[in-house]
């Protein structure tokens, strides 16, 4: 899978979680903020990142989900 340019995965940063380049802000943290109702503007101002960083987080999450295989398990 191709990772958006603004997202980095480094085993020595954020325990290997995908993060926004040049920060210690993980993709899952930004997604949690968005899911909690934070606006792009609030996130940008609080964490001094750009709109394009947040869009890269969403693009990365989309790629992960779209490439996921889902199987129905009978019980």
N, C-alpha and C positions, 0 to 999 in steps of 0.2 A: 504494500500500500504506500502510495506517495503521501508524505506528510506536508501540510502547508508550510511555506517558508518561515512564517512567524512562529511556528511551533517546533520545539526541540525536545528530543528524548535523550537524556544523558544519565547514565546509571549513577553518576556522582552528584546529581542535583535532584532534589525533590524525590528521593528514593526511586528514581527511574521513571517517575510519572511524566507524561507529556506536559510541558509548561510553555508559557509565552516566552519567546526569546528575550534574553537580557533581564529576566525577572525570576522570581521563585513562585510565581502564580501558576498553579496547575490548572489544566483544562477542567478537571472536575470541580475545582473551587469556583471558577468563573461560571460554570453551568449551574452550580448550586445558588450563586448570587442571582442569576437570571431567573431561576425557578422560584426563588423567594420574592420575586417582584422588583428587584433592582433594575433600574433603567441603564441603558448604555451610558448615558451621561453621568449617572451616579458612580458607576464603576470606573469610568475614565477619570473622574475627578478624585475619587478616593484612592485609586491605585496608580494614578499617573501613567495610564496606558492609552493607546489610540483606538479609535473605532475599528480600524482594520485588524487589531489584535483580537478583539472580541469576535469579529466576523471569522477570523481564522480558527478560533475555538469552535464556533458553530460548524464551520466547514469540516474540521477534524472529526467532531462528534457525528456529523452526517455520514462521513466516509466509513467510520467504524460501524455504525448501525446498518448502513446500506450493504455492507459486505458480510454482515452477520448471517449465519445459517440458523434457522429456527426449526426445531423438530417438535412435533406433537408427541407427547409421551402418554401412552394409555396406562390407566391405573386399575 
